[in-house]
Amino acid sequence: MPRLRNRLRPLALLAVLALGGCGEIDRPLVVGTKDFAEQQVTAQLLAQTLRAHDIPAEVDDTARNSLGAIGALWVGEIDIYVDYTGSILALGGHPPVHEDPTSFVAAEEALAPFEFSIGPLLGFSNDYVVLARPGSRAAAAPARLSALAASGQALRMGMTEEFRARPVDGFEPLSRRYGLRAEPALLVPSSAEGKDRLYASLLDGDIDLAVGFSTDPQIAEFGLVRIDDDRDFFPAYAAAPITRKGLLARRPDLAPALASLEDRVSTEAMREMLAEVTTLGADPFAVVARFLDPTLPPATDGTLARPFGIAVGRLDAVAGQAADVVLALRKAFPGRRIEVRRVTDPLAPLLAGDVRYALVTGPALFTLDTARGKPQRGEADALVPVGFDTLHLLTRPDADGAVWGPEARIGVGPADGITARTAIFVESGVEPARAALVPTDAEGLAAFRAQGVQVRDGELDGLLVMAETGHPLIGELLAEGLRLAAVDSWEVQGNRLAFPFLQPVTIPAGTYPGQSAPLASVGSQVVLAAGRSDPTDAVGVVGPGSAAIGQNLPVAAGTVARLRDALDVSVRLDPSLPTSMIAFEPPAERREGIGLSPAVSLVNLGAIVALVLIIRLYLAPPRTRPGAPEQGR
């Protein structure tokens, strides 16, 4: 019986191919897709290229997994689709191949018995990558899978449902290959919504690792750390179209059309197209049309085409707060493209009108009146609290006594950064002209790393960094020989009254490696800010009263409420920060209790009616009895 089945197999294959070939010249070719966003792009890439070569084509957007797609091609439900060499080899149980050209040849050989043709290579690879949140334990150097396995760390991993089920290059084979103590703590569909949930969980710390694709735009957007696959578990996943050889024989114009796509799409180009589709909610058809013909103008109609811009500091780009805000904006305004601009001073593009929002720390919303030594309200207002930044003072291990003293030289990073702004207020409050604040022309992490070297070499006495507690840069500087020192003179001279937006804080012991004792410092709330329509009426300096004064923000109250909900804010804005009335909402219990109870409403209505009757009776002139003498005559 098995021998007979083997003899009949070629005949069955020919029958299927014959049936699939019926009418292939007359009908449009059907382009298939798999069940994730990149496949929507590649399907349009194939369909529009075929049409440009006068080959009718249409897209069947049925979401399929890898096995379903190859099966649909086999039975003739679709005529062509894009797959990945590593996935094809894994389906057949072949060992991994790690170079794209070699992987392509191996995939070509694996498909030959099924009369399938693959190629050409499109130019990008959709490799699996294991990712960690910046600053997390899993991302600590060396960021290698073998190092994670050697540490014995119990890992919570997030992944797509398909990756969980893959028998050769999926979760269980990966765990066995490295000996990882891992559990599939989160399973999501391969859809854009599933990917958003996966990366949100990683950034929130609900999982330790996420398995994504190298073309996912979230990797660069959130500064995620790629964990090195140092034992070459994952094969190459070079992208290429697959079709039936019989179709190529019947449609001689198909091969030259496909050849025009060879090496046409780089990994970066695919990542950019995916960013448009997944963050803008753009139509894949329009995105691919502009890629194939760059002379086409971008779509400008409709709100989805208008991006929401947000400026964040260069230190925030690798911290959790910036990622939290971007995810919240996506949640609050689904379908809108969120453009993130990483700059030294987030207020500059905000006030120039280049972005809608800025992620800033409290001192950025003020300027210092040096003549009076008091802060003045700037031209932007706080909308929603996001987090809290702490001022870190780093010194040499052999530094004696108070570091922040007369004639000391203290590095503050870029001149227009939040650290330099904060240091000016602290310097003014502790004692004027006690130390020289030394800025640098460098930007971002490089600025603080360079000044950290100057501290170690004795050129500077200390270095200030205003950043989220636990920021990986602080751990990096400590590992290179610096130590944390206290900023403990803040409350001596009543600075809480003069600068209420700077609050005394304590960095808990053990927050950073080698920090054995708690350390006093100052910090300020981190907020999402927007510009004011007219800053000229910004009355007063700071304090609880000034929080309720000012112009209406160019942001609606409903927008603020949506942002608060998306950020899941549990604290209120610091009342010492400049803001507007719309940023202050009644507590949820009060909002829910206003006018919602029929019984209370009836009682209130009755009380009002009774009060009206009493007032009318009181004001009404006295009535005289019939026949009674009139008074006053």
C-alpha positions as CSV (number, residue, x, y, z in Angstrom):
1,M,0.0,0.0,0.0
2,P,2.7,2.6,0.8
3,R,4.4,1.7,-2.5
4,L,1.2,2.4,-4.4
5,R,0.7,5.7,-2.5
6,N,4.2,6.7,-3.6
7,R,3.4,5.9,-7.2
8,L,0.2,7.8,-7.2
9,R,1.7,10.9,-5.5
10,P,3.1,12.4,-8.8
11,L,-0.2,11.8,-10.5
12,A,-2.1,13.6,-7.7
13,L,0.4,16.5,-7.9
14,L,-0.1,16.8,-11.6
15,A,-3.9,16.7,-11.2
16,V,-3.7,19.5,-8.6
17,L,-1.4,21.6,-10.7
18,A,-3.6,21.0,-13.8
19,L,-6.7,22.1,-11.9
20,G,-4.8,25.1,-10.4
21,G,-3.6,26.0,-13.9
22,C,-7.1,26.2,-15.5
23,G,-7.8,29.7,-16.5
24,E,-4.5,31.1,-15.1
25,I,-4.0,33.1,-18.2
26,D,-7.4,34.7,-18.1
27,R,-8.1,35.4,-14.4
28,P,-6.2,37.8,-12.2
29,L,-3.4,36.2,-10.1
30,V,-4.2,35.9,-6.4
31,V,-1.6,37.2,-4.0
32,G,-1.7,35.6,-0.6
33,T,-0.7,36.9,2.9
34,K,0.2,35.5,6.2
35,D,-1.1,36.8,9.5
36,F,1.0,39.8,10.4
37,A,1.4,43.4,9.2
38,E,4.5,42.9,7.1
39,Q,2.6,40.4,4.9
40,Q,0.1,43.1,4.1
41,V,3.0,45.2,2.7
42,T,4.6,42.4,0.8
43,A,1.3,41.4,-0.7
44,Q,0.8,44.9,-2.1
45,L,4.4,44.9,-3.2
46,L,3.7,41.8,-5.4
47,A,0.3,42.9,-6.6
48,Q,1.3,46.4,-7.6
49,T,4.4,45.2,-9.3
50,L,2.5,42.6,-11.3
51,R,-0.1,45.2,-12.4
52,A,2.7,47.6,-13.5
53,H,3.8,44.7,-15.8
54,D,0.3,44.4,-17.2
55,I,-0.4,41.2,-15.2
56,P,-3.9,41.4,-13.5
57,A,-3.5,40.6,-9.8
58,E,-5.6,40.9,-6.6
59,V,-4.8,40.4,-3.0
60,D,-6.5,37.7,-0.9
61,D,-6.0,39.1,2.7
62,T,-7.0,35.9,4.4
63,A,-4.7,35.7,7.4
64,R,-2.8,32.4,7.3
65,N,0.1,31.0,9.3
66,S,3.2,29.5,7.5
67,L,1.7,26.1,7.0
68,G,-1.6,27.5,5.9
69,A,0.0,29.7,3.3
70,I,2.1,27.0,1.7
71,G,-1.0,24.7,1.7
72,A,-3.1,27.4,0.0
73,L,-0.5,27.7,-2.7
74,W,-0.4,23.9,-3.1
75,V,-4.2,23.6,-3.7
76,G,-4.5,26.7,-5.8
77,E,-6.3,29.0,-3.5
78,I,-3.5,31.6,-4.0
79,D,-1.0,31.9,-6.8
80,I,1.9,33.6,-5.1
81,Y,3.0,35.0,-1.7
82,V,6.1,36.1,0.1
83,D,7.7,33.7,2.6
84,Y,11.0,33.4,4.4
85,T,13.8,30.9,3.7
86,G,14.2,30.0,7.3
87,S,10.5,29.3,7.7
88,I,10.5,27.1,4.6
89,L,13.4,25.1,5.9
90,A,11.9,24.8,9.3
91,L,8.6,23.4,7.9
92,G,10.6,20.6,6.3
93,G,12.7,19.9,9.4
94,H,15.9,21.1,7.8
95,P,18.8,22.3,9.9
96,P,19.3,26.1,10.2
97,V,21.3,28.0,7.5
98,H,22.6,31.4,8.6
99,E,23.6,33.2,5.4
100,D,20.9,34.6,3.1
101,P,22.3,33.2,-0.3
102,T,23.0,29.8,1.2
103,S,19.6,29.8,2.8
104,F,18.0,30.6,-0.5
105,V,19.7,27.7,-2.3
106,A,18.6,25.3,0.5
107,A,15.0,26.6,0.3
108,E,15.0,26.2,-3.4
109,E,16.1,22.6,-3.1
110,A,13.5,21.9,-0.4
111,L,10.7,23.3,-2.6
112,A,11.7,21.6,-5.8
113,P,9.9,18.2,-5.2
114,F,6.7,20.1,-4.7
115,E,7.1,21.9,-8.1
116,F,7.3,25.3,-6.3
117,S,9.6,28.1,-7.4
118,I,11.1,30.7,-5.1
119,G,12.8,33.9,-5.9
120,P,14.2,36.4,-6.3
121,L,15.4,37.6,-2.9
122,L,13.6,40.9,-2.2
123,G,16.6,42.3,-0.2
124,F,15.4,42.2,3.4
125,S,15.3,39.5,6.1
126,N,12.6,39.1,8.7
127,D,14.7,37.5,11.4
128,Y,13.5,36.5,14.8
129,V,15.1,38.6,17.6
130,V,15.0,38.3,21.4
131,L,14.5,41.7,23.0
132,A,14.8,43.2,26.5
133,R,13.8,46.5,28.0
134,P,16.6,49.0,28.4
135,G,18.0,49.1,31.9
136,S,16.4,45.7,32.8
137,R,18.3,42.9,34.4
138,A,17.9,40.8,31.2
139,A,19.6,43.6,29.2
140,A,22.6,43.8,31.4
141,A,26.0,43.2,29.7
142,P,26.8,40.8,28.3
143,A,23.5,40.7,26.5
144,R,23.7,37.2,25.2
145,L,21.3,34.3,25.5
146,S,24.1,32.0,26.7
147,A,24.8,34.5,29.5
148,L,21.2,34.6,30.5
149,A,21.1,30.8,30.7
150,A,24.3,30.7,32.7
151,S,22.8,33.1,35.2
152,G,20.0,30.8,36.1
153,Q,17.6,33.7,35.9
154,A,13.9,32.7,35.7
155,L,12.6,34.4,32.6
156,R,9.1,35.5,31.6
157,M,8.9,35.5,27.8
158,G,6.4,37.0,25.5
159,M,5.8,35.8,21.9
160,T,3.3,35.3,19.2
161,E,1.2,32.2,19.2
162,E,2.9,30.9,16.1
163,F,6.4,31.2,17.6
164,R,5.2,29.3,20.6
165,A,4.0,26.4,18.4
166,R,7.0,26.2,15.9
167,P,8.6,22.8,16.4
168,V,12.1,23.6,15.0
169,D,12.7,27.3,15.5
170,G,10.2,28.2,18.2
171,F,10.1,28.7,21.9
172,E,10.7,25.2,23.2
173,P,13.6,24.4,20.8
174,L,15.1,27.8,21.7
175,S,14.9,27.1,25.4
176,R,16.4,23.6,25.0
177,R,19.2,24.9,22.8
178,Y,20.4,27.4,25.5
179,G,19.1,25.7,28.6
180,L,17.0,28.7,29.5
181,R,14.8,28.8,32.6
182,A,11.9,30.4,30.7
183,E,8.2,30.3,30.6
184,P,5.8,31.6,27.8
185,A,4.2,34.1,30.1
186,L,2.5,36.0,27.3
187,L,1.1,34.8,24.0
188,V,-0.3,37.2,21.5
189,P,-1.6,37.0,17.9
190,S,0.6,38.1,15.1
191,S,-1.6,41.1,14.3
192,A,-0.5,44.7,14.8
193,E,-2.7,44.8,18.0
194,G,-0.9,41.7,19.3
195,K,2.5,43.2,18.7
196,D,1.5,46.4,20.5
197,R,0.4,44.4,23.5
198,L,3.7,42.4,23.4
199,Y,5.9,45.5,23.4
200,A,3.7,47.3,25.9
201,S,4.1,44.3,28.3
202,L,7.9,44.3,27.8
203,L,8.2,48.1,28.5
204,D,5.9,47.8,31.6
205,G,8.1,45.0,33.0
206,D,5.3,42.4,32.9
207,I,7.7,40.2,30.9
208,D,11.5,40.0,30.8
209,L,12.0,39.1,27.1
210,A,10.0,39.5,24.0
211,V,10.5,37.6,20.7
212,G,9.9,39.9,17.7
213,F,10.9,40.5,14.2
214,S,14.0,42.5,13.1
215,T,11.7,44.6,10.9
216,D,9.5,45.7,13.9
217,P,9.7,49.5,14.1
218,Q,9.2,49.4,17.9
219,I,12.8,48.1,18.3
220,A,14.3,51.5,17.3
221,E,11.4,53.5,18.6
222,F,11.8,52.3,22.2
223,G,15.5,51.7,22.1
224,L,15.0,48.0,22.9
225,V,18.1,45.8,23.6
226,R,18.7,42.9,21.2
227,I,19.9,39.8,23.1
228,D,22.6,38.1,21.0
229,D,21.8,34.7,19.6
230,D,25.4,33.7,20.2
231,R,24.9,30.0,19.4
232,D,23.3,30.6,16.1
233,F,19.9,29.1,16.9
234,F,17.9,31.2,14.5
235,P,18.4,30.7,10.8
236,A,18.4,33.4,8.1
237,Y,14.9,34.5,7.1
238,A,15.4,36.0,3.7
239,A,12.2,37.2,2.0
240,A,11.3,35.9,-1.4
241,P,8.1,35.2,-3.4
242,I,7.0,31.7,-3.9
243,T,4.8,30.4,-6.8
244,R,4.1,27.3,-8.7
245,K,6.4,26.3,-11.5
246,G,3.4,25.5,-13.7
247,L,2.2,29.1,-13.4
248,L,5.6,30.4,-14.4
249,A,5.4,28.1,-17.5
250,R,1.9,29.4,-18.4
251,R,2.7,33.0,-17.7
252,P,6.1,33.8,-19.3
253,D,5.6,37.5,-18.4
254,L,5.6,36.6,-14.6
255,A,9.3,35.9,-14.2
256,P,10.5,39.3,-15.5
257,A,8.0,41.1,-13.4
258,L,9.3,39.3,-10.3
259,A,12.9,39.9,-11.3
260,S,12.3,43.6,-11.1
261,L,11.9,43.2,-7.4
262,E,15.3,41.6,-6.8
263,D,17.1,43.4,-3.9
264,R,14.5,46.2,-4.2
265,V,13.5,46.4,-0.5
266,S,16.1,46.8,2.2
267,T,15.4,45.9,5.8
268,E,15.3,49.6,6.7
269,A,12.9,50.4,3.9
270,M,10.6,47.6,5.1
271,R,10.8,48.9,8.7
272,E,9.8,52.4,7.6
273,M,6.8,51.1,5.6
274,L,5.7,49.0,8.6
275,A,6.0,52.0,10.8
276,E,3.5,53.9,8.5
277,V,1.1,50.9,8.5
278,T,1.2,50.1,12.2
279,T,1.5,53.6,13.8
280,L,-0.2,55.8,11.2
281,G,-2.8,53.2,10.4
282,A,-2.0,54.0,6.7
283,D,-3.4,51.9,3.9
284,P,-0.7,49.4,2.9
285,F,-1.7,50.0,-0.7
286,A,-0.8,53.7,-0.4
287,V,2.4,53.0,1.5
288,V,3.7,50.6,-1.1
289,A,2.6,52.8,-4.0
290,R,4.7,55.7,-2.6
291,F,7.6,53.3,-2.1
292,L,7.5,52.0,-5.7
293,D,7.0,55.5,-7.1
294,P,8.6,58.1,-4.7
295,T,7.3,60.9,-6.9
296,L,3.8,60.3,-5.6
297,P,2.8,62.9,-2.9
298,P,2.0,61.6,0.6
299,A,-1.7,61.5,1.5
300,T,-2.8,64.7,3.2
301,D,-6.5,64.2,3.6
302,G,-8.0,63.0,6.8
303,T,-6.8,63.2,10.4
304,L,-4.9,59.9,10.2
305,A,-2.4,61.5,7.8
306,R,-1.5,64.3,10.3
307,P,1.1,63.0,12.7
308,F,1.1,63.7,16.5
309,G,4.6,64.8,17.2
310,I,6.2,64.5,20.6
311,A,9.7,65.7,21.7
312,V,11.6,63.8,24.3
313,G,15.0,64.3,25.9
314,R,17.9,62.2,24.7
315,L,18.2,60.5,28.1
316,D,14.4,59.7,28.1
317,A,14.9,57.9,24.8
318,V,16.2,54.9,26.6
319,A,14.2,55.2,29.8
320,G,10.8,53.9,30.5
321,Q,8.9,57.2,30.7
322,A,9.3,58.1,27.0
323,A,8.1,54.7,25.9
324,D,5.1,54.9,28.3
325,V,4.1,58.2,26.8
326,V,4.4,57.0,23.2
327,L,2.3,53.9,23.9
328,A,-0.3,56.0,25.7
329,L,-0.6,58.4,22.7
330,R,-1.1,55.4,20.5
331,K,-3.8,54.1,22.8
332,A,-5.5,57.5,23.2
333,F,-5.4,58.3,19.5
334,P,-5.6,55.0,17.6
335,G,-4.6,55.2,14.0
336,R,-2.7,58.5,14.4
337,R,1.0,58.4,13.5
338,I,3.2,59.2,16.5
339,E,6.4,60.9,15.5
340,V,9.0,60.9,18.2
341,R,11.7,63.6,18.1
342,R,14.7,63.0,20.4
343,V,16.4,66.3,21.2
344,T,18.4,67.8,24.0
345,D,15.8,70.4,24.8
346,P,12.2,69.1,24.2
347,L,10.7,72.5,24.7
348,A,12.4,74.0,21.7
349,P,10.5,72.1,19.0
350,L,7.3,72.4,21.1
351,L,7.5,76.2,21.3
352,A,8.5,76.4,17.6
353,G,5.3,74.5,16.8
354,D,7.1,71.5,15.3
355,V,5.5,69.0,17.7
356,R,2.3,68.8,19.7
357,Y,3.7,67.6,23.0
358,A,6.9,67.5,24.9
359,L,8.0,65.2,27.7
360,V,9.8,67.5,30.2
361,T,10.8,67.6,33.9
362,G,9.4,70.3,36.1
363,P,12.4,72.8,36.0
364,A,12.1,72.9,32.2
365,L,8.8,74.8,32.6
366,F,10.6,77.8,34.4
367,T,13.3,80.3,33.8
368,L,15.4,81.9,36.6
369,D,15.1,85.6,37.3
370,T,18.7,86.1,38.3
371,A,18.1,89.6,39.6
372,R,15.6,88.4,42.2
373,G,16.7,84.8,42.4
374,K,13.2,83.5,41.7
375,P,11.7,81.3,39.0
376,Q,9.5,82.7,36.3
377,R,6.9,80.7,34.5
378,G,7.8,79.8,30.9
379,E,5.7,79.4,27.8
380,A,4.5,75.8,28.2
381,D,2.1,74.2,30.6
382,A,1.9,70.7,32.1
383,L,-0.9,68.4,31.1
384,V,-0.5,65.0,32.6
385,P,2.0,63.6,35.1
386,V,4.2,60.8,33.7
387,G,6.9,60.0,36.2
388,F,9.6,61.5,38.4
389,D,13.3,62.4,37.8
390,T,16.0,62.6,40.4
391,L,19.2,64.6,40.5
392,H,22.2,62.3,40.7
393,L,25.6,63.6,41.9
394,L,28.6,61.5,40.9
395,T,32.1,62.0,42.2
396,R,35.5,60.2,42.4
397,P,35.7,57.5,45.1
398,D,38.5,59.4,46.9
399,A,36.6,62.7,47.0
400,D,36.5,64.1,50.6
401,G,33.9,66.4,52.2
402,A,31.2,68.3,50.4
403,V,31.6,68.0,46.6
404,W,29.3,70.9,45.8
405,G,31.4,73.6,47.4
406,P,33.2,76.8,46.7
407,E,35.4,76.7,43.6
408,A,34.2,73.2,42.7
409,R,33.7,72.4,39.0
410,I,30.5,70.4,38.3
411,G,29.7,68.9,35.0
412,V,26.0,69.3,33.9
413,G,25.9,67.8,30.4
414,P,24.5,69.8,27.5
415,A,23.9,73.5,28.2
416,D,20.3,73.4,27.2
417,G,19.5,70.0,28.8
418,I,17.3,69.4,31.8
419,T,20.3,68.6,34.0
420,A,21.9,72.0,33.4
421,R,18.5,73.8,33.9
422,T,17.9,71.9,37.2
423,A,21.5,72.6,38.4
424,I,21.0,76.4,37.9
425,F,18.0,76.3,40.3
426,V,19.8,74.1,42.8
427,E,22.9,76.2,42.7
428,S,20.8,79.4,43.3
429,G,19.1,77.8,46.2
430,V,22.0,76.1,48.0
431,E,24.2,79.2,48.0
432,P,24.8,81.5,45.0
433,A,28.1,81.0,43.2
434,R,29.3,78.1,45.3
435,A,30.4,76.1,42.3
436,A,31.1,76.5,38.6
437,L,28.6,74.6,36.5
438,V,30.4,73.3,33.4
439,P,28.3,72.4,30.3
440,T,29.5,70.5,27.2
441,D,28.9,70.8,23.5
442,A,28.3,67.0,23.2
443,E,24.7,65.6,23.3
444,G,22.8,62.8,24.9
445,L,24.6,59.9,26.7
446,A,27.9,60.9,25.0
447,A,27.9,64.2,26.9
448,F,27.6,62.6,30.3
449,R,30.0,59.7,29.5
450,A,32.7,62.3,28.4
451,Q,32.2,64.4,31.5
452,G,32.4,61.2,33.6
453,V,35.8,60.6,32.2
454,Q,36.8,64.2,33.2
455,V,35.6,63.5,36.7
456,R,37.8,60.3,36.9
457,D,40.8,62.3,35.5
458,G,40.4,65.1,38.0
459,E,39.4,67.8,35.5
460,L,35.9,68.0,37.1
461,D,35.0,67.6,40.8
462,G,31.6,66.1,40.1
463,L,28.9,65.3,37.5
464,L,25.2,65.9,37.7
465,V,22.6,63.8,35.9
466,M,18.9,64.5,36.1
467,A,17.2,61.2,35.2
468,E,14.7,58.6,36.2
469,T,15.8,56.7,39.3
470,G,17.4,53.5,38.2
471,H,18.5,54.9,34.8
472,P,21.0,52.6,33.2
473,L,23.4,55.5,32.5
474,I,24.0,55.9,36.3
475,G,24.8,52.2,36.7
476,E,27.2,52.5,33.8
477,L,29.0,55.4,35.3
478,L,29.3,53.7,38.7
479,A,30.7,50.6,37.0
480,E,33.4,52.8,35.5
481,G,34.7,54.0,38.9
482,L,32.5,56.9,40.0
483,R,30.4,56.9,43.1
484,L,27.1,58.6,44.2
485,A,27.2,61.5,46.6
486,A,24.3,63.2,48.5
487,V,22.8,66.6,47.6
488,D,21.8,67.2,51.3
489,S,21.7,71.0,51.6
490,W,18.4,71.7,49.9
491,E,16.1,72.3,52.8
492,V,18.5,74.4,54.9
493,Q,17.5,77.7,53.5
494,G,13.8,77.3,52.9
495,N,14.2,76.4,49.2
496,R,10.9,74.4,49.3
497,L,9.1,77.8,49.4
498,A,11.2,79.4,46.7
499,F,11.4,76.4,44.4
500,P,8.5,74.1,45.3
501,F,8.8,72.2,42.0
502,L,12.1,70.7,43.3
503,Q,11.2,68.2,46.1
504,P,13.7,66.6,48.5
505,V,13.9,62.9,47.8
506,T,16.0,59.9,49.0
507,I,17.6,57.4,46.7
508,P,17.0,54.1,48.4
509,A,19.9,51.9,49.4
510,G,20.7,49.3,46.9
511,T,19.2,51.2,43.9
512,Y,22.5,51.0,42.2
513,P,25.4,48.5,42.4
514,G,27.7,49.4,45.3
515,Q,25.2,51.9,46.9
516,S,25.1,50.6,50.4
517,A,23.3,53.6,52.1
518,P,20.3,55.8,51.2
519,L,21.3,59.2,49.7
520,A,19.5,62.6,49.9
521,S,18.9,64.5,46.7
522,V,16.2,66.5,45.0
523,G,13.8,65.7,42.2
524,S,10.9,66.9,40.2
525,Q,7.8,65.5,38.4
526,V,8.0,64.5,34.8
527,V,5.0,65.7,32.7
528,L,3.6,65.7,29.3
529,A,3.5,69.4,28.3
530,A,1.9,71.5,25.6
531,G,2.3,75.1,24.6
532,R,-0.1,77.9,25.7
533,S,-2.0,79.9,23.2
534,D,-1.0,83.2,24.9
535,P,1.7,83.1,27.5
536,T,1.6,86.9,28.1
537,D,-0.9,86.6,30.9
538,A,1.1,84.0,32.9
539,V,0.7,85.7,36.3
540,G,2.9,85.0,39.4
541,V,5.8,82.7,39.9
542,V,4.9,79.3,41.5
543,G,2.8,77.9,44.3
544,P,-0.7,76.4,44.7
545,G,-2.4,79.6,43.6
546,S,-0.5,79.9,40.3
547,A,-1.6,76.4,39.2
548,A,-5.1,77.7,38.6
549,I,-4.1,80.8,36.7
550,G,-3.3,81.1,33.1
551,Q,-4.5,80.8,29.5
552,N,-6.5,77.8,28.2
553,L,-4.2,75.2,26.7
554,P,-4.4,74.6,23.0
555,V,-5.5,71.1,23.9
556,A,-9.1,70.2,24.8
557,A,-10.1,68.9,28.2
558,G,-11.3,65.7,26.6
559,T,-7.9,65.1,25.2
560,V,-6.3,65.5,28.6
561,A,-8.8,63.0,30.0
562,R,-8.0,60.5,27.3
563,L,-4.2,60.9,28.0
564,R,-4.7,60.4,31.7
565,D,-6.7,57.2,31.1
566,A,-4.2,55.9,28.6
567,L,-1.3,56.5,31.0
568,D,-3.3,55.0,33.8
569,V,-2.3,58.0,36.0
570,S,-2.8,57.5,39.7
571,V,-1.3,60.8,41.0
572,R,-2.2,64.4,40.3
573,L,-0.1,67.1,38.7
574,D,2.3,68.8,41.1
575,P,0.3,72.0,41.9
576,S,3.5,74.1,41.8
577,L,3.9,73.5,38.0
578,P,2.4,75.9,35.5
579,T,-0.7,74.4,34.1
580,S,-4.3,75.2,33.2
581,M,-7.7,74.4,34.8
582,I,-8.5,71.7,32.3
583,A,-5.6,69.6,33.6
584,F,-7.4,69.3,36.9
585,E,-10.3,66.9,37.0
586,P,-12.6,66.1,40.0
587,P,-11.9,62.7,41.5
588,A,-13.5,59.7,39.8
589,E,-16.0,59.2,42.6
590,R,-17.1,62.8,42.3
591,R,-17.4,62.6,38.5
592,E,-19.4,59.5,38.8
593,G,-21.6,60.9,41.6
594,I,-22.7,64.1,40.0
595,G,-26.4,63.9,38.9
596,L,-26.4,60.1,38.5
597,S,-28.6,59.1,41.4
598,P,-32.4,59.6,40.7
599,A,-33.2,59.5,44.5
600,V,-30.6,62.2,45.3
601,S,-31.8,64.3,42.3
602,L,-35.4,64.1,43.5
603,V,-34.4,65.2,47.0
604,N,-32.4,68.1,45.6
605,L,-35.3,69.1,43.4
606,G,-37.7,69.0,46.3
607,A,-35.4,71.1,48.4
608,I,-35.0,73.7,45.6
609,V,-38.8,73.9,45.1
610,A,-39.4,74.3,48.9
611,L,-36.7,77.1,49.0
612,V,-38.4,78.9,46.1
613,L,-41.8,78.7,47.9
614,I,-40.4,80.0,51.1
615,I,-38.7,82.9,49.3
616,R,-42.0,83.8,47.5
617,L,-44.0,83.7,50.8
618,Y,-41.4,85.9,52.4
619,L,-41.4,88.5,49.7
620,A,-45.2,88.5,49.0
621,P,-47.1,91.5,50.4
622,P,-49.4,90.8,53.3
623,R,-53.0,90.0,52.4
624,T,-55.8,92.0,54.2
625,R,-59.0,90.4,55.5
626,P,-62.2,91.6,53.9
627,G,-63.7,94.6,55.8
628,A,-60.5,95.2,57.8
629,P,-59.4,98.8,58.0
630,E,-56.5,99.8,55.8
631,Q,-53.2,100.7,57.6
632,G,-51.5,104.0,57.2
633,R,-54.6,106.0,56.6
